[in-house]
Each structure stands twice: as C-alpha cells, then as structure tokens.
C-alpha cells in the first residue's frame, strides 16, 4: 500500500526515503511510510491556516455534522479497522475493536458538543450591563500521537479540535501509519473542506519539530513519552506556544487485606498484561497488604501460567507482541536491572525467541516480588508485561508508595471498606483512580490525563478537552447608554 500525505484536501506523494511498517506479530512488512520534511509541514500548516477562518465561521452544529458522519464511517468499518490495527500494532483483536469503539464514542460525544460548547452568563455588578464568556478556537492545532492507541488518541485530539473551530495538522506515529491513513481516508470521504485536516507522515525529530516551530501552528497537543514530551515542552515553551502534554505512567494496583482476592487478581492481570503492558495506564506495580500477599502471589502465578501468547488475530491468544525489537530490548534491560537490584523474579522474564515466536517480538508475562519502592523497576516506566510486587503494612504506607513516583496517571484500590475506599480516592495523587477495578478502562466522557510528571495540567477527553482547543473570551455588553466604571461606579 502506498501511504501519502493529505494536505489541503489532496493526496500528496512524498519523494525520498521511506520506512518499512512491520507487523510485530510476525516481522512481515505491511507497507512503507514516507519520511516527510519541514517542506510538507509548511504546506500543511499554511493550508490549515488558510482554511481556519472559514471553518470557524461554520456554525458549530454544522461542524458537528461532519463528526457524526465520521462516527458512522468508523462504525461501518469497525472490523476492518480493528483487524488492521492488530496487524500493525499487535494488540489482540478484541482490544483493537475496543479501541476503534473508543474513537466512535469520541466522535459522537464531540459531535454533541456542536450543540453545547457552553459558556457562562453571569450577572454584571452594574445595571443595564450583560456579562458572558464564550469559547473561541485557538487556530491551527498541531497533533502528535503515539503508536499504542493510534486511532483512539487521534480521536481524543482531532475531534474536540475540529468541533471547536480549529483546523488541524496531524503527525501520526511512524509505527502505526496504516491505521492513521485509513482514518484520513474517512476524513476525506466525509467531505471536510480542504485544509481543515492535514496529515503529514514522518519522523518526530523532523516533522514533529517543524510543527512546533511553525508560526502558523498555535497549539501542540502531544501524547508520548516523557523524554520526547520534555523536548516538545522546551521548544514549544520557548516559542510561547500553547502545549498540551499527556505522558507516561507508573501505575499501581493496591490490594488491601479485606479485598476480594479473585477480583483483584483478575483486575491486575487485565491491566498489567492487556496490550502486552503497553498502555500508558498499564498496571506496573502491585502494592499488596502483607496479610494477603501470599494468596495474591499464588493466584497470580497460577493465572499467569494460563495466559496465551501469540498473534492477536487468533482469538485463542490473550497477549500479543510488543511493538518492535527495541521495545523487547528495553523490557529485557529492565528485567536484568530488577535482578541486579535484588528483586526476586518469580515468573517470566524472557524474550520468546523460539518458533512460533521467533519472527515476532514477544516477551513473557513477568512477575517480580520482594520489590522495594525505591528500586528502578518500581520507579521507571517499563512499558511491557512486567509487574513489580511491593509489600506494605497499612493503607497509609500503600498510598505513600503509590504516590512516591514522578508520574501521576492512574491508580487503583481493591477493598470492601467504604472508609478505606473514600480515604484512598482522596489521597491518591493520580489523575485517574479506580476502585475495585484495574488501572485501565477510561471512558471518553471523563477527563483523561495525569498529575506530576505525566503531563502539564491539560486533559484529553471529556469536557476538559474543550479547554485545550479553545480560548475563553469574556464579553461585556453595556446597554445603559452611559460610561459605567466597574469597581468604581457601584
Ligand atoms: P514517543 O515519545 O516516542 O513518540 C510519540 C510521538 O512523538 C510520535 O509520533 C513520535 O514520532 C513523535 N516525536 C518523536 N520525537 C519528537 C520530537 N523531537 N518532537 C516532536 N515529536 C516527536 O512515544 P511512543 O513510544 O510513541 O508512545 C509511548 C509513550 O506514550 C509511553 O511513554 C506512554 O506512557 C505514552 N502515552 C501516554 C498517554 C497519556 O494519555 N498519558 C497515552 C498513550 C501513551
């Protein structure tokens, strides 16, 4: 398949070097992705700028109609898109279907915003004066997305940007350009006016940097690693751009001594090993009360042995491959570090290199116990199927351990005690807290994002996403016929 950029309503061929797109399940080449340059970014940004004023003048309910159309197209192509997603990214088909559903939900939800986009009307302190606030678009939104949720995250960003009257330049990840290309085809099919959405494929260091530097792009919405996020923030900050960052996590499940152990084990397995541990909200630490540690470890080990690994297109498999060879090596490096730090490796810990796994990138589900909170494996994001189990003696200690990392994305607690649950949700310092469920499973109509090193205070999803793509304008209408001075003539 020939992947092309989409600029100003046209498919644009890119000359020059291309990069192979590989199926991580079996190493087969699926396509080649073009490596665009600052030239294509410039074309896209200028097209987006040209289109923006007219787009902002389209009434929001009419802009929303395009999103409804996008939702219907996504719905119609759900199976086809999910299959492609599994081939390109590796997550098992059931999860890929869930991810496409998330994009569908987001399209419907943000389409609904076309008839809301609420501002405020408030009484003025002066008579015969009207006061209100309205949302206005930021302008051209530059969207940079990762490979682990390539269609869901693009929808979290592009749909609120569009419905609020921004035009968009989108750079998808080079690991997952095919699903992005299919989504772009839908944007084309629904007849969005030329320049309203532009898609430029290529490397982050060239295309991403050129987007941040481009004077016509006012906001950068980025999801990815902390390492890249800090570069985006630095460059964007220097140029006084609005920058929204959604970064990594080191998420924990806390299991208290009164928890339903079977439910907790199920929650840990799903949130730690789903998507082969490559979700930003994946459970990477299990903080367990000492009185039930032995039972949790025993049940986890039993269930981990049953996990079936392999190509995600085969419904018998529960865990697919990780994204590429360097991800395998990174996970393996952390396992070696864990052993050197003195943690006990109880399950897994190896790259699967024998047939039928030898052509793909598979890592065994891995369990470390005797992990201390300060260890590197308990502090850094591994982004693979690895759990570090930490023993604690009280709720207070569990919360201290949970909060003792630089990240603040998601946390979870299993308990049956209402006081424990409410105390925990109050004290856990993450942007997302789950009670009696694992650390994953966000719904699109609530804010999504994290505190501390997970970002810079913005949120994807829910009403909060509207704040990223709009500026507030406060409007005062004085119909008294005389000059009234606020704070003075009262
Ligand atoms: P990454 O940082 O390597 O890449 C993300 C995107 O940034 C890609 O499109 C990449 O090409 C681009 N990029 C790379 N260098 C760039 C630069 N210098 N300037 C601008 N753009 C650049 O991340 P990844 O490996 O694709 O994704 C995994 C990471 O994303 C994990 O850390 C995960 O936790 C995080 N993530 C966070 C969330 C969240 O909402 N908090 C959601 C999903 C993933």
Boltz pocket constraint, residues with backbone or C-beta under 6 A from the ligand:
constraints:
  - pocket:
      binder: B
      contacts: [[A, 144], [A, 145], [A, 146], [A, 147], [A, 148], [A, 149], [A, 153], [A, 171], [A, 172], [A, 173], [A, 174], [A, 202], [A, 203], [A, 204], [A, 205], [A, 207], [A, 208], [A, 209], [A, 223], [A, 224], [A, 225], [A, 226], [A, 227], [A, 228], [A, 229], [A, 231], [A, 232], [A, 246], [A, 247], [A, 248], [A, 249], [A, 279], [A, 280], [A, 281], [A, 381], [A, 383], [A, 409], [A, 448], [A, 449], [A, 450], [A, 454]]
      max_distance: 6.0
